[in-house]
Amino acid sequence: MEMGSDKNIETISPEGEIYTCPACGYKDGFHVSFKMIPGTVKAEIYLICPNCHSRFRLGWQVSLSPTDA
């Protein structure tokens, strides 16, 4: 349980197209959230169901760096 939710974050396998929520069956995609990995410029990507608010991790990471204004 993290990221402002009462629900545990589930790990799912990235297979095929990922647009259906495994918890409630919602079929119109996900919101995306990023959680920074301490001591790095990387963040883990989380999917959040707009319908039931379940959160999922797939093991995806992205490098984030500040942009010059």
N, C-alpha and C positions, 0 to 999 in steps of 0.2 A: 504494500500500500504506500504510494507516494504520489507526488505531483498533484496534490489537492483533491484527491479522490478517495472515497471510502472503499473502493474496489482494489483488489490486487491487480498488478500489471501482469498479463499473461504473455508468454512467449509463443509466437506462432512461426511456422515455416514459410518463407517466401516462395510460393509456388504459383505459377500462372498469373492471371490478373488478380490484383488484391483490391477489391472494392466492396466485398460483402462481409459484414461483421459476423464473426463466428459465434458471438454471444447472443445476438438478437435477430440476425438475418437481414438487417438493414442493407439495402443494395445500392446506395448512391454515394459510396466512397467514404473517406475519412477526413478529419481534420489532422493536422500534423503539428507535433510539438518537438522541441529540441531540448535535451538535457546535457549541459556541458560536462565534459570529463575533466575533473580537477587536474591542474598542472599541464594541460594541453590546449591546443586550439581546436580540438575535435569535440563533436557533440554526438550523442546517440539520438537516433530518430525514433519517435513514438507515434503510433497511429491512435487517434481517439475517435470513437464512434459518436457522430452527432446525435444519434437517437438514444442510445442507452448509456453513453459516456464511458463505456469500457475502454481500457487502454491496452495496447499491444506493442510489444517490442519484437523486432525481427532480426536484431543483430546488426542493423545498418548503422554506419557512422559516416559523418561528413566533416570535412575540415572547414572551419570557419575562421576568417581573418577579418579584422576591421578594414573598412574601405576608407580611402582618403577622400576627404570632403572637397 
